[in-house]
Amino acid sequence: MDKDRDFSFEEIFKQNEQRIYFHIQRLGIHDVHREFYVEGLYAMWMAYKKYEPDKGPLSTYFNYMIRNRLIDLVRKKTNNDQQEEKLQQAHMLKGLAGSYYSGGKLLVTINDGIELVDEAYWQEIKDMLTEKQWKWVYYYVILDMPLKEIAKQENATTEAVKSWGKGARKKLKGWHMKRKHGDGSFASLEE
């Protein structure tokens, strides 16, 4: 230890600084704020302080300490990001309290998404669709319910709900084209 302590940390750091960059690159870390570099520097300092020459070369110990400290920091950041994401989801769900559906009991208030402001417009759509097709439009398009939930709500199969949607899409496409061209005829390809 005395032999290696003849060199100051600054001298050893200058000789081994590239090890930090090597491990950052090797682990695929994008270090915008240089926090991983600082962690690598701290790991090098700790390795320098704790180094015991009889256990192996200092360079190997540097590599071991730097790599493991960087991996620990990556794990810590990943866990923090996951916790933050969970908190954001919980906050979002709390904000939408009462706007949910489950277990066949529909409890929905429309907070965002499609607004049913123009009642005449929606009534026109409802009038041209069958009851089942309207249910698909209402639940799937307006309320954004999954097909399985709609099937459960309506005591039908998922395939049946898909069929309602297929029919509704077909009718709505024709209706949209009629509204777009006003005279009830479809546009020609030359237009």
Beta strands, then each sheet from edge to edge (+ up, - down):
strand 1: 100-102
strand 2: 105-107
sheet 1: 1+ 2-
end
